[in-house]
Amino acid sequence: MNKFEKALKRSKDGWFTKVVRLFDRPTVDETLWDELEELLISADVGVATATKLLERVKERMGRERLTEGYQIRSALKEEMVAMLRVNATLRQASIALSSSGPTVVLMVGVNGTGKTLSIAKLAYSLKEQRKKVIVAAADTFRAAAIDQLKILGQCVGAEVIAHNPGADPGAVVFDSLEAARARGADAVIIDTAGRLHTKFNLMEELKKIKRVASKGDPRAPHEVILVLDATTGQNGLTQARYFADAVGVTGVFLTKLDGTAKGGIVLAICDELKIPILFIGTGEEMDDMAPFDAQAFVEALFS
């Protein structure tokens, strides 16, 4: 079983097997479309995205004169892949390292999404490519976050730059970037707070961290990755909009996909937010992470 099949097992068993079987019927009528829409919405695809997807398939049915169930199922698969390739782009699901100075990756997301573990997984992936990684423990509002990063940093062999709890996050980022330049690091991954007492304060803090990151290199941060918990479903879209508006998210790291039967949220993220999914979490181990591949994702659902 590959990582996509592992991550999507519950989604496939829970609802997508029903989607596939719909097209085994001898006729494709309005009842089928109603059932398909209901299944997609129940899988957290969302009303707007489900409607758009079905309209595209129906349009192809008329244009290409598709009548057989297997033909329409194939069209559905192709339209899902197209939707997952945001703006028809095929950007590589990886961190593109800069040739001049360290690549700065800003990790954002609310508490409880698995952000700290996702940072460790990214660091581990880069270390496996023999890259030098520094992690900035800029979530100074939670002592537990700093301690957890230090432990995970030791596990993956990445140096963690940390200050005392309650310190200025911007100062942690500044020191981390200075250390990265001095030590010839390839990448700096910045952890950030996921909750302050108001959304406004949280977003202002993130904007400040982003400004600090850009002082040494105006292109930094090179990536702003939003960590989203797949089990939160449509609520995750609301979170994503806040972060995208505040700091310009460049990609999504979707965690806990293996823990939900509603993997349709992936389609909603790509369609409604126009933000590409870069990585998915497939378990608790350091190598339980996969670069997102739209074709492989859809094939795993239909296999």
C-alpha positions as CSV (number, residue, x, y, z in Angstrom):
1,M,0.0,0.0,0.0
2,N,1.5,3.4,-1.0
3,K,1.3,6.5,1.1
4,F,-1.6,7.9,-0.8
5,E,-3.6,4.7,-0.4
6,K,-2.7,4.6,3.3
7,A,-3.8,8.2,3.8
8,L,-7.0,7.8,1.9
9,K,-8.1,4.4,3.1
10,R,-10.8,5.7,5.4
11,S,-12.1,8.2,2.8
12,K,-12.2,5.5,0.2
13,D,-13.9,2.9,2.4
14,G,-16.2,5.5,3.9
15,W,-17.6,7.2,0.9
16,F,-15.7,7.0,-2.3
17,T,-16.4,3.3,-3.0
18,K,-20.0,4.4,-3.2
19,V,-19.1,7.1,-5.8
20,V,-17.3,4.6,-7.9
21,R,-20.2,2.1,-7.8
22,L,-22.7,4.7,-8.9
23,F,-21.3,4.4,-12.4
24,D,-21.9,0.7,-12.6
25,R,-25.6,1.3,-13.2
26,P,-27.0,0.6,-16.7
27,T,-28.2,4.2,-17.1
28,V,-26.9,7.6,-16.0
29,D,-30.0,9.7,-14.9
30,E,-30.8,12.6,-12.7
31,T,-31.1,10.3,-9.6
32,L,-27.4,9.4,-10.1
33,W,-26.3,13.0,-10.2
34,D,-28.4,13.8,-7.1
35,E,-26.7,10.9,-5.2
36,L,-23.3,11.8,-6.4
37,E,-23.7,15.4,-5.3
38,E,-24.9,14.2,-1.9
39,L,-21.9,11.9,-1.5
40,L,-19.4,14.6,-2.5
41,I,-20.9,17.1,0.0
42,S,-20.9,14.5,2.8
43,A,-17.2,14.0,2.1
44,D,-16.5,17.7,2.7
45,V,-16.0,18.6,-0.9
46,G,-18.4,21.5,-0.2
47,V,-21.6,22.6,-2.0
48,A,-19.9,25.1,-4.3
49,T,-17.0,22.8,-5.3
50,A,-19.3,19.8,-5.8
51,T,-21.7,21.8,-8.0
52,K,-18.8,23.1,-10.1
53,L,-17.3,19.6,-10.5
54,L,-20.6,18.0,-11.6
55,E,-21.3,20.9,-14.0
56,R,-17.9,20.3,-15.7
57,V,-18.5,16.6,-16.0
58,K,-22.0,17.1,-17.5
59,E,-20.6,19.6,-19.9
60,R,-18.1,17.1,-21.1
61,M,-20.9,14.5,-21.4
62,G,-22.6,16.7,-23.9
63,R,-19.6,17.9,-25.8
64,E,-17.9,14.4,-26.1
65,R,-21.1,12.4,-26.3
66,L,-20.3,10.3,-23.3
67,T,-23.1,7.8,-22.5
68,E,-21.4,4.8,-20.8
69,G,-20.9,4.8,-17.0
70,Y,-17.2,4.0,-17.3
71,Q,-16.7,7.0,-19.7
72,I,-18.4,9.4,-17.3
73,R,-16.4,8.0,-14.3
74,S,-13.2,8.6,-16.3
75,A,-14.3,12.2,-17.0
76,L,-15.0,12.7,-13.3
77,K,-11.5,11.5,-12.4
78,E,-9.9,13.8,-15.0
79,E,-11.9,16.8,-13.8
80,M,-10.9,16.1,-10.2
81,V,-7.2,16.0,-11.2
82,A,-7.6,19.3,-13.1
83,M,-9.3,20.9,-10.0
84,L,-6.4,19.7,-7.8
85,R,-3.9,21.3,-10.1
86,V,-4.4,24.8,-9.0
87,N,-4.7,27.3,-11.9
88,A,-3.5,24.4,-14.1
89,T,0.0,24.8,-12.7
90,L,2.1,21.8,-12.0
91,R,4.5,23.4,-9.4
92,Q,6.7,20.7,-7.9
93,A,5.5,19.6,-4.5
94,S,8.8,20.3,-2.8
95,I,10.8,23.1,-1.2
96,A,12.9,24.7,-3.9
97,L,16.1,25.6,-2.2
98,S,17.7,29.0,-3.1
99,S,21.2,29.0,-4.5
100,S,22.1,32.3,-2.7
101,G,21.6,32.1,1.1
102,P,19.3,30.0,3.2
103,T,15.8,29.2,1.9
104,V,13.3,30.5,4.5
105,V,10.1,28.5,5.1
106,L,7.5,30.1,7.3
107,M,5.1,27.6,8.8
108,V,1.7,28.9,10.0
109,G,-1.5,27.4,11.3
110,V,-3.7,27.2,14.4
111,N,-2.7,25.1,17.4
112,G,-3.5,21.4,17.2
113,T,-3.1,21.0,13.5
114,G,0.2,19.1,13.8
115,K,2.4,22.0,12.9
116,T,5.3,21.1,15.1
117,L,5.4,17.5,13.8
118,S,5.1,18.7,10.2
119,I,8.1,21.0,10.7
120,A,10.1,18.0,12.0
121,K,9.0,16.0,9.0
122,L,10.1,18.7,6.6
123,A,13.4,19.0,8.4
124,Y,13.8,15.3,8.2
125,S,13.1,15.2,4.5
126,L,15.7,17.9,3.8
127,K,18.2,16.2,6.0
128,E,17.7,13.0,4.0
129,Q,18.7,15.1,1.0
130,R,21.9,16.0,3.0
131,K,20.8,19.6,3.5
132,K,21.7,21.6,6.6
133,V,18.5,22.8,8.4
134,I,17.9,25.3,11.2
135,V,14.6,25.5,12.9
136,A,13.4,28.7,14.5
137,A,11.3,28.2,17.6
138,A,9.3,31.4,17.1
139,D,6.1,30.1,18.9
140,T,7.4,31.6,22.1
141,F,3.9,31.8,23.6
142,R,3.9,28.1,24.4
143,A,6.8,26.6,26.4
144,A,5.6,23.2,25.3
145,A,6.1,24.1,21.7
146,I,9.7,25.1,22.3
147,D,10.5,21.9,24.2
148,Q,8.8,19.8,21.6
149,L,10.8,21.4,18.8
150,K,14.0,20.8,20.7
151,I,13.3,17.1,21.1
152,L,12.2,16.7,17.5
153,G,15.2,18.7,16.3
154,Q,17.5,16.3,18.1
155,C,15.6,13.3,16.5
156,V,16.1,14.6,13.0
157,G,19.5,16.2,13.4
158,A,18.4,19.8,12.9
159,E,19.6,22.7,15.1
160,V,16.9,24.5,16.9
161,I,17.3,28.2,17.8
162,A,15.2,29.1,20.8
163,H,14.8,31.9,23.3
164,N,13.0,31.7,26.6
165,P,9.1,31.4,26.7
166,G,7.5,34.8,26.2
167,A,10.4,36.2,24.2
168,D,9.9,38.3,21.1
169,P,9.3,35.9,18.2
170,G,10.9,38.4,15.8
171,A,14.1,38.2,17.8
172,V,14.1,34.4,17.5
173,V,13.7,34.6,13.7
174,F,16.5,37.3,13.4
175,D,18.9,35.1,15.4
176,S,18.0,32.0,13.5
177,L,18.6,33.7,10.1
178,E,22.0,35.1,11.4
179,A,23.0,31.6,12.6
180,A,21.9,30.1,9.2
181,R,24.1,32.5,7.3
182,A,27.0,32.0,9.6
183,R,26.8,28.3,9.4
184,G,26.0,27.9,5.7
185,A,22.6,26.4,6.3
186,D,20.5,25.5,3.3
187,A,17.1,26.1,5.0
188,V,15.5,27.8,7.9
189,I,12.1,26.5,9.0
190,I,10.2,28.9,11.2
191,D,7.6,27.7,13.7
192,T,4.9,30.3,14.7
193,A,2.2,30.7,17.2
194,G,-1.2,29.3,16.4
195,R,-3.3,31.3,18.9
196,L,-3.1,34.7,20.6
197,H,-6.0,36.2,22.4
198,T,-7.5,37.6,19.2
199,K,-7.1,36.7,15.5
200,F,-6.0,40.3,14.8
201,N,-3.1,40.0,17.2
202,L,-2.1,36.6,15.8
203,M,-2.1,37.9,12.2
204,E,-0.2,41.1,13.2
205,E,2.5,38.9,14.9
206,L,2.8,36.8,11.8
207,K,3.1,39.9,9.6
208,K,5.9,41.1,11.8
209,I,7.8,37.8,11.6
210,K,7.4,37.9,7.8
211,R,9.0,41.5,7.8
212,V,11.9,40.3,9.9
213,A,12.5,37.4,7.6
214,S,12.6,39.7,4.6
215,K,15.3,42.1,6.0
216,G,18.2,40.0,5.0
217,D,16.7,38.7,1.8
218,P,13.7,40.6,0.2
219,R,12.5,37.4,-1.3
220,A,12.1,35.8,2.1
221,P,10.2,34.0,3.3
222,H,10.5,31.9,0.1
223,E,7.6,29.7,1.2
224,V,4.6,30.3,3.5
225,I,3.2,26.9,4.3
226,L,-0.2,26.6,6.0
227,V,-0.6,23.5,8.1
228,L,-4.2,22.3,8.0
229,D,-5.8,19.5,9.9
230,A,-7.9,17.4,7.4
231,T,-10.2,16.3,10.2
232,T,-11.5,19.9,10.7
233,G,-13.2,19.8,7.3
234,Q,-14.9,22.9,6.1
235,N,-13.7,24.8,9.2
236,G,-10.2,24.5,7.8
237,L,-11.2,26.6,4.9
238,T,-12.1,29.5,7.2
239,Q,-8.7,29.2,8.9
240,A,-7.0,29.2,5.6
241,R,-8.6,32.4,4.4
242,Y,-7.4,34.3,7.5
243,F,-3.8,33.2,7.0
244,A,-3.9,33.6,3.2
245,D,-5.1,37.2,3.6
246,A,-2.6,38.0,6.3
247,V,0.7,36.5,5.0
248,G,0.1,35.2,1.5
249,V,0.1,31.4,1.8
250,T,2.1,29.7,-1.0
251,G,1.1,26.1,-0.2
252,V,-0.7,23.7,2.2
253,F,0.7,20.9,4.3
254,L,-2.4,18.8,5.0
255,T,-2.1,16.7,8.1
256,K,-4.2,13.8,9.6
257,L,-5.6,12.8,6.2
258,D,-5.4,9.2,7.4
259,G,-7.6,10.1,10.3
260,T,-10.7,11.2,8.4
261,A,-13.2,9.6,6.1
262,K,-13.8,13.0,4.5
263,G,-10.8,13.5,2.2
264,G,-12.9,15.6,-0.1
265,I,-11.7,18.7,1.7
266,V,-8.6,18.4,-0.6
267,L,-10.8,19.4,-3.5
268,A,-12.4,22.3,-1.6
269,I,-9.0,23.7,-0.6
270,C,-7.7,23.7,-4.2
271,D,-10.9,25.0,-5.8
272,E,-12.0,27.6,-3.3
273,L,-8.7,29.0,-2.1
274,K,-6.6,28.5,-5.2
275,I,-3.7,27.4,-3.0
276,P,-1.7,24.3,-4.0
277,I,-1.4,21.4,-1.6
278,L,2.3,20.6,-1.3
279,F,2.5,17.8,1.2
280,I,0.2,15.4,3.1
281,G,0.8,13.8,6.4
282,T,0.3,10.0,6.4
283,G,1.1,9.0,10.0
284,E,3.2,9.8,13.0
285,E,6.6,8.7,11.9
286,M,9.2,11.2,10.4
287,D,8.9,9.7,7.0
288,D,5.1,9.6,7.1
289,M,4.9,12.5,4.6
290,A,4.4,12.6,0.9
291,P,4.7,15.3,-1.7
292,F,1.2,15.9,-3.1
293,D,0.5,14.5,-6.5
294,A,-3.0,15.2,-7.9
295,Q,-3.0,12.2,-10.3
296,A,-1.8,9.7,-7.6
297,F,-4.3,11.1,-5.1
298,V,-7.3,10.6,-7.5
299,E,-6.0,7.2,-8.6
300,A,-5.8,6.1,-4.9
301,L,-9.4,7.1,-4.4
302,F,-10.6,5.2,-7.5
303,S,-8.3,2.2,-7.2
